[in-house]
Amino acid sequence: MANTKQAKKRAAQSLRKRVRNRSIVTRVRHAVRDLRAAAVAGAEKAPETLKEIVSELDRAVRKGVVHPNTASRLKSRVTKSVTKGTKGAKSQP
């Protein structure tokens, strides 16, 4: 356990950051999961939701919670699944 005043302060700061980062990561993961499910189901709102997901990922990168390459990879995969999902939905009679 922390013995000095500085160590106690750092422990408290770490706790606050961990809680904040955890909520941001959870929000991003849930959004990506929901979008993938919508893309597979061929939902019409998937392209609009894609913009929100990209914005959420960019916000997480700006705050330093997610690595830029990780966000880029997720954006690429999600975009690919949405475009593939919407193409498949439109080609069916």
Secondary structure, 3 states (H helix, E strand, C coil): CCCCHHHHHHHHHHHHHHHHHHHHHHHHHHHHHHHHHHHHHCCCCHHHHHHHHHHHHHHHHHCCCCCHHHHHHHHHHHHHHHHHHHHHHHHCC
